[in-house]
Every structure is written in C-alpha cells, then in structure tokens.
Amino acid sequence: MALPTIRVRIGFNQDVLELDDLIRGKLDFNKLAGAVVLTDVTNKTLNVTTSRGRSRDLDAFTTGTASITLDNLDAGFDPTNASGAYFGGIEPLMLVIIDATTDGGSSYYDIFTGFVNTWLVNYPNSADSTVTVTCSDAFMKLANTQLNSASISSANTGAFIESMLDNASVAFSPDRSIETGNSTMASQTLSENTLQAIQTAEFSEQGAVFIAKNGDFIFKQRHSTYPSTISATFSDDGSDLPYNRMDQILGNDFLYNNVRLKREGGSEQTASNAGSQSKYLIRTFSRQDLYNSTDATVLDIANHILAKYAEVDPRFSDLEVDLENLTTSEQNTVLDLECIDTVKVEITPVGTSTQVSRFSIIDGIQWSISPTSQKVVFLTSDSSDAQFMILNSTLFGKLDDAKLGY
C-alpha cells in the first residue's frame, strides 16, 4: 500500500522586521511581524523521528520532541552561508509542523507541532552535509518560565491552571483546551518552575495535561480523562488493524501497596494493603505538596492509586504499526490517534490457540519516518488500571474490574 505523504514545514524568520538589528532592521526590505509563514522543506527531508507522551499512568506527560534530518548539499541550511536561501532566518524557537496526507493534500493529519531547539550542521566528509534539527513542543516554553510569588486563587483545577498560564511572568500564548476540573485547588503563592507547578495541579486533579499533536495545550479533568469508546482495534488475526509487534510486561514498577500523600498545609494521608505487603513486601509511593483544598480529597487519591497498583497483572506495554501494511482507511485511523485514546489490542500468543484481548490507553506516540518507511509505536497502559468505573459502559462498567472513582 502507498505510504501517506509526509509534509515538514518550518517558519523561517529571515524577512521579519526587527528594530535595531543590522540584518532585519532595514526599512523597505523586511516585513512587519505577523502570522508565521511556513516554508515546506519536505523535498529536503531525509528522515524524521518524534516522541510524545508519558511513560505510564502515574507519570506526568513530558515535553514532546522531534528530530528532522535535512539534506544540506547546497549549504542552504547553514546559518553562516550568506547566499543561502534562508540566511538570516535560521534561529532557535522557530515553529515546526509535521503532518501527513493520504488524499493528495485535501486534508492533513498532524503528527507534531513544536519549536526548533538546535540546528546541527553535519559534515561527515568533504562531499556531504546534512543538518539535524531538534525540536520540542510548547512544554519547552513552560519549562523555561518561572512563577515568582504568583498568587493563585482557590478554584477548580481548570481555572487554577489558566491562572498560571496567564501569569505575567509566563504569558503562555498557544491555543488551549482546558476543562473545568473535578477537584478544587486551594489558594497558593507559587515561586517555582511553571511546568512543574502545572504538573502538580495535574496530579492533584488526577487528570491529564499535555501538548496535542496540533500544538494545543490540553487539560482533561479526572472524570473525562479517558474515553469510554474505542478509537481503534489492533489484531493479529487479520480482522482489524494489523501490527508488526507487541510487547507484554509484568513487573514491579507498577506495584504500590503503601501510598502516602500530603497537600500544602495538610496532614499526610495514607492508604495501604496488608495482603499485597505480605505477598510483595512494602512498596511505597509518596508525593508531597499537592494543591488540593482538603485532606479528604487527598485520601481519595491515595485510595484510588492503591486500588490500581496494589496487585500486578500483565499489560501490553507497546505496539508497533507499519503504515505500509495498512489500507488508506486504516492509515487514516492510525494517523488520527492521540494520547489518552482507548484502543483494543488482540493477540494469539505463540504456543496457544486462545486469543488474548485487552483495552489499552495510549500513553505515548513515537514516529520513525524515512522516504521509504513510516512506523509508529504506541506506548500503552491497561485501561482497567487507568479508567474509572462508568455505569452502563460495556468497557468500564464491569464489577470487580473497573475501579470506583471519586
């Protein structure tokens, strides 16, 4: 099957007017700054890798990254080449968008949206040159800002996060999709890294905060963190989306039977499981300085984490898909998937005739793209661990399986 067409665009700044700049400060030559103009560099792109998401359900989403290797035989991407097409406009923090189309360009699916970190010009020999462009998503901007004695009023989690984003020392501009939140945060005076503060609010809510593949800032409240419908089904029997490989893991990194949490100004709240401790010894998970307004809510979080992790079960940890093996419709389904989507994964293990089926949450998405190959790895966690019980749901309404929420 024909591969989707990948498009790589970069917002070079070479003709934007900048006062008091020797190159960009020329009147009647440079343009007043406005919307970023993206330049298509797909024909120079040799390969692309991206990584977005988190390692597991208990972890915060990390800064998404991308690496783009460009052909530089004409020295066009060399920032010191005065005759290069982009001279004067090759800088850090320029907008980068990577997307794909399966219909000739009528519509595109976003893969990564972020900003340039570095331009590394490579000269492997006297007859060759490439440029490696490393990129990060908008979390990088938040990670480089600091809240300075910021007074954040008590509010639902969504408004609490909005206040941090709008703080004068942060002034975060990307588009946002922020839900209300199901918990109340207490008033705080914050002097700390902005991203870390937002991730503390994320944990205090037990929600999800990440930068979407289209560049938007996303906050999902606890009760809508995970979809109640399946976005895709992957199977090894030819009945649904095929995949190259799948890994299953059973380990103690997802085992906690002694949970100890404390909010700012509150008392430590603990939850423990004696049966699990007798079987596995004591495995402690602790977190301090949460923003919740009451100890009762912190205890709810502790009990919920204990319910999810006091026992261990096998889980599907990652799934690799080769887009060359998919129909156009199947490629569209895969390209449309996003972090925290729910998928169904089916496998008939070697040596058995019984198919194993599990519902999984997408924790991370990693693309590896070249002119002849497009593969994506989905990092997953078991939905029965992550999802709250939903009444009347065939997926998450099962007694003795789904976890009670709060």
Secondary structure in CASP SS format (residue, H / E / C, confidence):
PFRMAT SS
TARGET T0000
AUTHOR 0000-0000-0000
METHOD secondary structure of the structure
MODEL  1
M C 1.00
A C 1.00
L C 1.00
P C 1.00
T E 1.00
I E 1.00
R E 1.00
V E 1.00
R E 1.00
I E 1.00
G C 1.00
F C 1.00
N C 1.00
Q C 1.00
D C 1.00
V E 1.00
L C 1.00
E C 1.00
L C 1.00
D C 1.00
D C 1.00
L C 1.00
I C 1.00
R C 1.00
G C 1.00
K C 1.00
L C 1.00
D C 1.00
F C 1.00
N C 1.00
K E 1.00
L C 1.00
A C 1.00
G C 1.00
A C 1.00
V C 1.00
V C 1.00
L C 1.00
T E 1.00
D E 1.00
V C 1.00
T H 1.00
N H 1.00
K H 1.00
T E 1.00
L E 1.00
N E 1.00
V E 1.00
T E 1.00
T E 1.00
S E 1.00
R E 1.00
G E 1.00
R C 1.00
S C 1.00
R C 1.00
D C 1.00
L C 1.00
D C 1.00
A C 1.00
F C 1.00
T E 1.00
T E 1.00
G E 1.00
T E 1.00
A E 1.00
S E 1.00
I E 1.00
T E 1.00
L E 1.00
D E 1.00
N C 1.00
L C 1.00
D C 1.00
A C 1.00
G C 1.00
F C 1.00
D C 1.00
P C 1.00
T C 1.00
N C 1.00
A C 1.00
S C 1.00
G C 1.00
A C 1.00
Y C 1.00
F C 1.00
G C 1.00
G C 1.00
I C 1.00
E C 1.00
P C 1.00
L C 1.00
M C 1.00
L E 1.00
V E 1.00
I E 1.00
I E 1.00
D E 1.00
A E 1.00
T E 1.00
T C 1.00
D C 1.00
G C 1.00
G C 1.00
S C 1.00
S C 1.00
Y C 1.00
Y E 1.00
D E 1.00
I E 1.00
F E 1.00
T E 1.00
G E 1.00
F E 1.00
V E 1.00
N E 1.00
T E 1.00
W E 1.00
L E 1.00
V E 1.00
N E 1.00
Y E 1.00
P E 1.00
N E 1.00
S C 1.00
A C 1.00
D E 1.00
S E 1.00
T E 1.00
V E 1.00
T E 1.00
V E 1.00
T E 1.00
C E 1.00
S E 1.00
D C 1.00
A C 1.00
F H 1.00
M H 1.00
K H 1.00
L H 1.00
A H 1.00
N C 1.00
T C 1.00
Q E 1.00
L E 1.00
N E 1.00
S E 1.00
A E 1.00
S E 1.00
I E 1.00
S C 1.00
S C 1.00
A E 1.00
N E 1.00
T H 1.00
G H 1.00
A H 1.00
F H 1.00
I H 1.00
E H 1.00
S H 1.00
M H 1.00
L H 1.00
D H 1.00
N C 1.00
A C 1.00
S C 1.00
V C 1.00
A C 1.00
F C 1.00
S C 1.00
P C 1.00
D C 1.00
R E 1.00
S E 1.00
I E 1.00
E C 1.00
T C 1.00
G C 1.00
N C 1.00
S C 1.00
T E 1.00
M E 1.00
A C 1.00
S C 1.00
Q E 1.00
T E 1.00
L E 1.00
S E 1.00
E E 1.00
N E 1.00
T H 1.00
L H 1.00
Q H 1.00
A H 1.00
I H 1.00
Q H 1.00
T H 1.00
A H 1.00
E H 1.00
F H 1.00
S H 1.00
E H 1.00
Q C 1.00
G C 1.00
A E 1.00
V E 1.00
F E 1.00
I E 1.00
A C 1.00
K C 1.00
N C 1.00
G C 1.00
D C 1.00
F E 1.00
I E 1.00
F E 1.00
K E 1.00
Q C 1.00
R H 1.00
H H 1.00
S H 1.00
T C 1.00
Y C 1.00
P C 1.00
S C 1.00
T C 1.00
I C 1.00
S C 1.00
A E 1.00
T E 1.00
F E 1.00
S C 1.00
D C 1.00
D C 1.00
G C 1.00
S C 1.00
D C 1.00
L E 1.00
P C 1.00
Y C 1.00
N C 1.00
R E 1.00
M E 1.00
D E 1.00
Q E 1.00
I E 1.00
L C 1.00
G C 1.00
N H 1.00
D H 1.00
F H 1.00
L C 1.00
Y C 1.00
N C 1.00
N E 1.00
V E 1.00
R E 1.00
L E 1.00
K E 1.00
R E 1.00
E C 1.00
G C 1.00
G C 1.00
S C 1.00
E C 1.00
Q E 1.00
T E 1.00
A E 1.00
S E 1.00
N C 1.00
A H 1.00
G H 1.00
S H 1.00
Q H 1.00
S H 1.00
K H 1.00
Y H 1.00
L C 1.00
I C 1.00
R C 1.00
T E 1.00
F E 1.00
S E 1.00
R E 1.00
Q E 1.00
D E 1.00
L E 1.00
Y C 1.00
N E 1.00
S C 1.00
T C 1.00
D H 1.00
A H 1.00
T H 1.00
V H 1.00
L H 1.00
D H 1.00
I H 1.00
A H 1.00
N H 1.00
H H 1.00
I H 1.00
L H 1.00
A H 1.00
K H 1.00
Y H 1.00
A C 1.00
E C 1.00
V C 1.00
D C 1.00
P C 1.00
R E 1.00
F E 1.00
S E 1.00
D E 1.00
L E 1.00
E E 1.00
V E 1.00
D E 1.00
L H 1.00
E H 1.00
N H 1.00
L C 1.00
T C 1.00
T H 1.00
S H 1.00
E H 1.00
Q H 1.00
N H 1.00
T H 1.00
V H 1.00
L H 1.00
D H 1.00
L C 1.00
E C 1.00
C C 1.00
I C 1.00
D C 1.00
T E 1.00
V E 1.00
K E 1.00
V E 1.00
E E 1.00
I E 1.00
T C 1.00
P C 1.00
V C 1.00
G C 1.00
T C 1.00
S C 1.00
T C 1.00
Q C 1.00
V E 1.00
S E 1.00
R E 1.00
F E 1.00
S E 1.00
I E 1.00
I E 1.00
D E 1.00
G E 1.00
I E 1.00
Q E 1.00
W E 1.00
S E 1.00
I E 1.00
S E 1.00
P C 1.00
T C 1.00
S E 1.00
Q E 1.00
K E 1.00
V E 1.00
V E 1.00
F E 1.00
L E 1.00
T E 1.00
S E 1.00
D E 1.00
S H 1.00
S H 1.00
D H 1.00
A H 1.00
Q C 1.00
F E 1.00
M C 1.00
I C 1.00
L C 1.00
N C 1.00
S C 1.00
T C 1.00
L C 1.00
F C 1.00
G C 1.00
K C 1.00
L C 1.00
D C 1.00
D C 1.00
A C 1.00
K E 1.00
L C 1.00
G C 1.00
Y C 1.00
END
